[in-house]
Amino acid sequence: MRQAPIHLPIPYRRSYDWLDQVFTARAAETGGVIRRQVRDVDREVGAQVFEAEVRRRGFRLLRTRHHYIVVCDSGPIDLIV
């Protein structure tokens, strides 16, 4: 007699754990740039929470069609082209 496969639950990861992982990346800590897909942000924490965290840290946030781009620096940004 064949048994049904065992499906183990996927470990639950809280949304704020995801945020911590994003903002403890080396780029965030050294004033670099972080890029995340819009769909991933929406799935993990939502746009409002993500934007609030970027603002709280004093960083800059850009959005393209498919990506959020976080400039981990509070200085001015010049759009060249």
DSSP file (Angstrom, degrees, kcal/mol; ACC not computed):
  #  RESIDUE AA STRUCTURE BP1 BP2  ACC     N-H-->O    O-->H-N    N-H-->O    O-->H-N    TCO  KAPPA ALPHA  PHI   PSI    X-CA   Y-CA   Z-CA
    1    1 A M              0   0    0      0, 0.0     2,-0.4     0, 0.0     0, 0.0   0.000 360.0 360.0 360.0 130.1    0.0    0.0    0.0
    2    2 A R        -     0   0    0      1,-0.0     2,-0.3     0, 0.0     0, 0.0  -0.693 360.0-141.9 -90.6 135.2    1.4    3.3   -1.0
    3    3 A Q        -     0   0    0     -2,-0.4     3,-0.1     1,-0.1    -1,-0.0  -0.672  23.2-105.8 -95.9 150.7    1.3    6.3    1.4
    4    4 A A        -     0   0    0     -2,-0.3    -1,-0.1     1,-0.1     0, 0.0  -0.432  47.0 -95.7 -68.3 146.7    0.6    9.8    0.4
    5    5 A P        -     0   0    0      0, 0.0     2,-0.5     0, 0.0    -1,-0.1  -0.315  37.9-115.3 -63.7 148.6    3.7   12.1    0.4
    6    6 A I        -     0   0    0     -3,-0.1     2,-0.7     1,-0.0    -3,-0.0  -0.744  24.3-155.4 -86.7 127.2    4.3   14.1    3.6
    7    7 A H        -     0   0    0     -2,-0.5     3,-0.0     3,-0.0    -1,-0.0  -0.901   7.5-156.6-105.9 109.1    4.1   17.8    3.0
    8    8 A L        -     0   0    0     -2,-0.7     2,-0.1     1,-0.1    -2,-0.0  -0.626  27.1-105.2 -82.8 142.6    6.0   19.7    5.6
    9    9 A P        -     0   0    0      0, 0.0    -1,-0.1     0, 0.0     3,-0.1  -0.392  33.6-111.2 -67.1 143.3    4.9   23.3    6.2
   10   10 A I        -     0   0    0      1,-0.1     3,-0.1    -2,-0.1    -3,-0.0  -0.580  45.0 -98.3 -70.3 131.6    7.1   26.0    4.8
   11   11 A P        -     0   0    0      0, 0.0     2,-0.3     0, 0.0    -1,-0.1  -0.292  40.3-118.9 -55.6 131.7    8.8   27.8    7.7
   12   12 A Y        -     0   0    0     -3,-0.1     2,-0.5     1,-0.0     0, 0.0  -0.575  28.4-166.8 -75.6 128.9    6.9   31.0    8.4
   13   13 A R        -     0   0    0     -2,-0.3     5,-0.1    -3,-0.1    -3,-0.0  -0.969  19.2-129.0-119.5 117.7    9.0   34.1    7.9
   14   14 A R    >>  -     0   0    0     -2,-0.5     4,-1.3     1,-0.1     3,-0.8  -0.263  19.2-118.3 -64.2 150.7    7.5   37.3    9.3
   15   15 A S  H 3> S+     0   0    0      1,-0.3     4,-1.9     2,-0.2     3,-0.2   0.856 113.8  55.2 -57.7 -37.7    7.4   40.3    7.1
   16   16 A Y  H 3> S+     0   0    0      1,-0.2     4,-2.4     2,-0.2    -1,-0.3   0.775 100.2  59.3 -73.6 -23.3    9.6   42.4    9.3
   17   17 A D  H <> S+     0   0    0     -3,-0.8     4,-2.0     2,-0.2    -1,-0.2   0.887 105.5  50.5 -64.7 -38.3   12.3   39.7    9.1
   18   18 A W  H  X S+     0   0    0     -4,-1.3     4,-2.2     2,-0.2    -2,-0.2   0.924 109.7  49.7 -64.3 -44.6   12.3   40.2    5.3
   19   19 A L  H  X S+     0   0    0     -4,-1.9     4,-2.5     1,-0.2    -2,-0.2   0.923 109.7  51.2 -60.0 -44.7   12.7   44.0    5.8
   20   20 A D  H  X S+     0   0    0     -4,-2.4     4,-0.9     1,-0.2    -1,-0.2   0.899 109.1  51.3 -59.5 -40.5   15.6   43.4    8.2
   21   21 A Q  H  < S+     0   0    0     -4,-2.0     3,-0.5     1,-0.2     4,-0.2   0.906 110.6  48.7 -64.1 -41.5   17.2   41.2    5.7
   22   22 A V  H >< S+     0   0    0     -4,-2.2     3,-1.0     1,-0.2     6,-0.3   0.941 115.6  42.4 -62.5 -47.4   16.9   43.8    2.9
   23   23 A F  H 3< S+     0   0    0     -4,-2.5    -1,-0.2     1,-0.3    -2,-0.2   0.428 107.6  58.8 -89.8   2.4   18.3   46.7    5.0
   24   24 A T  T 3< S+     0   0    0     -4,-0.9    -1,-0.3    -3,-0.5    -2,-0.2   0.309  78.8 120.7-104.3   6.9   21.1   44.7    6.6
   25   25 A A  S X> S-     0   0    0     -3,-1.0     4,-1.8    -4,-0.2     3,-0.6  -0.342  79.6-112.6 -63.0 150.7   22.5   44.0    3.1
   26   26 A R  H 3> S+     0   0    0      1,-0.2     4,-1.5     2,-0.2     6,-0.2   0.869 116.3  57.8 -55.3 -39.6   26.0   45.3    2.6
   27   27 A A  H 34>S+     0   0    0      1,-0.2     5,-3.5     2,-0.2     4,-0.4   0.892 106.6  48.7 -60.0 -39.8   24.8   47.8    0.1
   28   28 A A  H X45S+     0   0    0     -3,-0.6     3,-0.6    -6,-0.3    -1,-0.2   0.873 112.7  47.6 -68.0 -36.5   22.4   49.4    2.6
   29   29 A E  H 3<5S+     0   0    0     -4,-1.8    -1,-0.2     1,-0.2    -2,-0.2   0.700 115.6  44.0 -79.4 -18.8   25.1   49.6    5.2
   30   30 A T  T 3<5S-     0   0    0     -4,-1.5    -1,-0.2    -5,-0.2    -2,-0.2   0.263 118.7 -99.2-111.3  11.4   27.7   51.2    2.9
   31   31 A G  T < 5S+     0   0    0     -3,-0.6    -3,-0.2    -4,-0.4    -4,-0.1   0.749  80.0 131.5  81.4  23.2   25.5   53.7    1.1
   32   32 A G      < -     0   0    0     -5,-3.5    40,-2.8    -6,-0.2     2,-0.4   0.176  58.5 -82.0 -88.7-151.7   25.0   51.7   -2.0
   33   33 A V  E     -A   71   0A   0     38,-0.2     2,-0.4    39,-0.1    38,-0.2  -0.953  29.9-161.9-124.5 138.2   21.9   50.8   -4.0
   34   34 A I  E     -A   70   0A   0     36,-2.5    36,-3.3    -2,-0.4     2,-0.4  -0.956   5.5-164.9-117.8 138.2   19.3   48.0   -3.3
   35   35 A R  E     +A   69   0A   0     -2,-0.4     2,-0.3    34,-0.2    34,-0.2  -0.990  11.1 171.7-125.3 132.1   16.9   46.8   -5.9
   36   36 A R  E     -A   68   0A   0     32,-2.2    32,-3.5    -2,-0.4     2,-0.1  -0.993  36.3-107.3-136.2 144.1   13.8   44.7   -5.2
   37   37 A Q  E  >  -A   67   0A   0     -2,-0.3     4,-2.2    30,-0.2     3,-0.3  -0.453  23.9-129.3 -69.9 141.3   11.0   43.6   -7.5
   38   38 A V  H  > S+     0   0    0     28,-2.2     4,-2.7     1,-0.2     5,-0.2   0.895 108.9  54.3 -56.8 -43.2    7.7   45.3   -6.9
   39   39 A R  H  > S+     0   0    0     27,-0.4     4,-2.0     1,-0.2    -1,-0.2   0.857 107.6  50.5 -63.8 -33.9    5.8   42.0   -6.7
   40   40 A D  H  > S+     0   0    0     -3,-0.3     4,-2.6     2,-0.2     5,-0.3   0.917 111.1  47.6 -69.2 -42.7    8.2   40.8   -4.0
   41   41 A V  H  X>S+     0   0    0     -4,-2.2     5,-3.1     1,-0.2     4,-2.4   0.935 112.9  49.2 -61.9 -45.8    7.7   43.9   -1.9
   42   42 A D  H  <5S+     0   0    0     -4,-2.7    -1,-0.2     1,-0.2    -2,-0.2   0.894 114.8  45.1 -60.6 -40.4    4.0   43.7   -2.3
   43   43 A R  H  <5S+     0   0    0     -4,-2.0    -2,-0.2    -5,-0.2    -1,-0.2   0.892 120.2  37.8 -70.7 -40.9    4.0   40.0   -1.3
   44   44 A E  H  <5S-     0   0    0     -4,-2.6    -2,-0.2    -5,-0.1    -3,-0.2   0.930 140.5 -16.8 -82.6 -47.7    6.3   40.4    1.7
   45   45 A V  T  <5S-     0   0    0     -4,-2.4     4,-0.4    -5,-0.3    -3,-0.2   0.586  89.8-111.4-135.0 -21.7    5.4   43.7    3.4
   46   46 A G     >< -     0   0    0     -5,-3.1     4,-2.1    -6,-0.2     5,-0.2   0.054  33.0 -87.1  92.5 151.3    3.4   45.9    1.1
   47   47 A A  H  > S+     0   0    0      1,-0.2     4,-2.9     2,-0.2     5,-0.2   0.878 122.4  54.3 -62.9 -41.4    4.3   49.2   -0.6
   48   48 A Q  H  > S+     0   0    0      1,-0.2     4,-2.2     2,-0.2    -1,-0.2   0.911 110.6  45.0 -64.0 -43.0    3.3   51.4    2.3
   49   49 A V  H  > S+     0   0    0     -4,-0.4     4,-2.1     2,-0.2    -1,-0.2   0.918 114.7  49.2 -66.1 -43.1    5.4   49.5    4.9
   50   50 A F  H  X S+     0   0    0     -4,-2.1     4,-2.2     1,-0.2    -2,-0.2   0.933 112.4  47.4 -61.7 -47.1    8.4   49.4    2.5
   51   51 A E  H  X S+     0   0    0     -4,-2.9     4,-2.5     1,-0.2    -1,-0.2   0.895 110.6  52.3 -61.6 -41.2    8.1   53.2    1.8
   52   52 A A  H  X S+     0   0    0     -4,-2.2     4,-2.6    -5,-0.2    -1,-0.2   0.892 109.7  49.1 -63.2 -39.8    7.8   54.0    5.5
   53   53 A E  H  X S+     0   0    0     -4,-2.1     4,-1.7     2,-0.2    -2,-0.2   0.895 111.0  49.2 -68.4 -39.7   10.9   52.0    6.3
   54   54 A V  H  X>S+     0   0    0     -4,-2.2     5,-2.1     2,-0.2     4,-0.5   0.935 113.9  46.8 -62.3 -45.4   12.9   53.7    3.5
   55   55 A R  H ><5S+     0   0    0     -4,-2.5     3,-1.3     1,-0.2    -2,-0.2   0.908 108.6  55.0 -62.8 -43.4   11.7   57.1    4.7
   56   56 A R  H 3<5S+     0   0    0     -4,-2.6    -1,-0.2     1,-0.3    -2,-0.2   0.851 108.9  48.5 -59.8 -35.5   12.5   56.2    8.4
   57   57 A R  H 3<5S-     0   0    0     -4,-1.7    -1,-0.3    -5,-0.1    -2,-0.2   0.544 113.4-118.7 -83.3  -7.1   16.1   55.4    7.4
   58   58 A G  T <<5 +     0   0    0     -3,-1.3    -3,-0.2    -4,-0.5    -2,-0.1   0.700  67.8 137.2  78.1  18.9   16.5   58.7    5.4
   59   59 A F      < -     0   0    0     -5,-2.1     2,-0.3    -6,-0.2    -1,-0.2  -0.310  53.7-112.5 -89.2 176.9   17.1   56.8    2.1
   60   60 A R  E     -B   71   0A   0     11,-2.4    11,-2.4    13,-0.2     2,-0.4  -0.884  24.5-155.0-112.4 145.0   15.7   57.6   -1.3
   61   61 A L  E     -B   70   0A   0     -2,-0.3     2,-0.3     9,-0.2     9,-0.2  -0.980  11.3-179.4-127.3 128.2   13.2   55.4   -3.2
   62   62 A L  E     -B   69   0A   0      7,-2.8     7,-2.8    -2,-0.4     2,-0.4  -0.894  10.8-156.0-117.1 151.4   12.6   55.2   -6.9
   63   63 A R  E     +B   68   0A   0     -2,-0.3     5,-0.2     5,-0.2     2,-0.2  -0.994  10.8 179.8-131.4 130.6   10.1   52.9   -8.7
   64   64 A T        -     0   0    0      3,-3.1   -26,-0.0    -2,-0.4     5,-0.0  -0.401  55.0 -79.1-105.1-169.6   10.2   51.6  -12.2
   65   65 A R  S    S+     0   0    0      1,-0.2     3,-0.0    -2,-0.2    -2,-0.0   0.907 126.5  10.6 -60.0 -41.5    7.6   49.4  -13.8
   66   66 A H  S    S+     0   0    0      1,-0.1   -28,-2.2   -28,-0.1   -27,-0.4   0.489 121.3  57.3-119.0  -5.8    9.0   46.2  -12.1
   67   67 A H  E     -A   37   0A   0    -30,-0.3    -3,-3.1   -29,-0.1     2,-0.4  -0.953  55.9-145.1-135.2 148.2   11.5   47.4   -9.5
   68   68 A Y  E     -AB  36  63A   0    -32,-3.5   -32,-2.2    -2,-0.4     2,-0.5  -0.908  21.9-160.1 -97.8 137.5   12.0   49.5   -6.4
   69   69 A I  E     -AB  35  62A   0     -7,-2.8    -7,-2.8    -2,-0.4     2,-0.6  -0.981   2.3-162.7-122.0 118.8   15.4   51.0   -6.3
   70   70 A V  E     -AB  34  61A   0    -36,-3.3   -36,-2.5    -2,-0.5     2,-0.8  -0.901   6.7-156.4-105.5 120.3   16.6   52.2   -2.9
   71   71 A V  E     -AB  33  60A   0    -11,-2.4   -11,-2.4    -2,-0.6     2,-2.2  -0.868  12.5-148.9 -93.6 112.1   19.5   54.7   -2.8
   72   72 A C        +     0   0    0    -40,-2.8     2,-0.3    -2,-0.8   -13,-0.1  -0.324  68.1  84.1 -85.4  58.1   20.9   54.1    0.7
   73   73 A D        -     0   0    0     -2,-2.2   -13,-0.2     2,-0.1    -2,-0.1  -0.973  68.2-144.0-155.7 141.6   22.1   57.7    1.0
   74   74 A S        +     0   0    0     -2,-0.3     3,-0.1   -15,-0.1   -15,-0.1   0.463  67.7 108.0 -91.5   0.3   20.3   60.8    2.1
   75   75 A G  S    S-     0   0    0      1,-0.2    -2,-0.1   -15,-0.0   -15,-0.0  -0.144  80.7 -75.2 -72.6 171.2   22.1   63.1   -0.3
   76   76 A P        -     0   0    0      0, 0.0     2,-0.4     0, 0.0    -1,-0.2  -0.221  40.1-143.5 -65.9 155.9   20.6   64.7   -3.4
   77   77 A I        -     0   0    0     -3,-0.1     2,-0.5     2,-0.0    -6,-0.0  -0.985   6.8-158.1-122.5 131.1   19.9   62.7   -6.6
   78   78 A D        -     0   0    0     -2,-0.4     2,-0.8     0, 0.0     0, 0.0  -0.949  10.7-145.1-109.6 123.6   20.4   64.1  -10.0
   79   79 A L        -     0   0    0     -2,-0.5    -2,-0.0     1,-0.2     0, 0.0  -0.796  20.0-178.9 -85.5 113.8   18.5   62.5  -12.9
   80   80 A I              0   0    0     -2,-0.8    -1,-0.2     1,-0.1     0, 0.0   0.925 360.0 360.0 -84.5 -47.6   20.9   62.8  -15.8
   81   81 A V              0   0    0      0, 0.0    -1,-0.1     0, 0.0    -2,-0.1   0.316 360.0 360.0-131.5 360.0   19.0   61.2  -18.7
